[in-house]
């Protein structure tokens, strides 16, 4: 099995590229969900259901974006639901573009504060690549569309 994967990469087959796209999807989606989307979704849920404060809204407001609550919710959805869809390989290009937009704001914000931009920059780069290339053969969306 391993030999055929490496052999296909040297012969120009799409197998290695599709495995690479799977690795990119999972490598972006899992840390995004675990480090950002999941915790932020939990705080948003507590805000809406229990009336607990949600500091992310204040952060978005400090950025000067209009409708901070709306933008906070959209960002949270991109980093949680979007990450899940990206991992599964469903509507990859749209989701990756949404994540890229979100990470562009994060990079600019972090840069303006003088904070490190490596992590949002990495998420931005990978999501842009996925927006351009799609999810590959091992994406659930591709399997679903083949059945139609």
Secondary structure, 3 states (H helix, E strand, C coil): CHHHHHHHHHHCCHHHHHHHHHHHHHHHHHHHHHHHHHHHHHHHHHHHHHCCCCHHHHHHHHCCCCCHHHHHHHHHHHHCHHHHHHHHCCCHHHHHHHHHHHHHHHHHHHHHHCCCCHHHHHHHHHHHHHHHHCCCCCCHHHHHHHHC
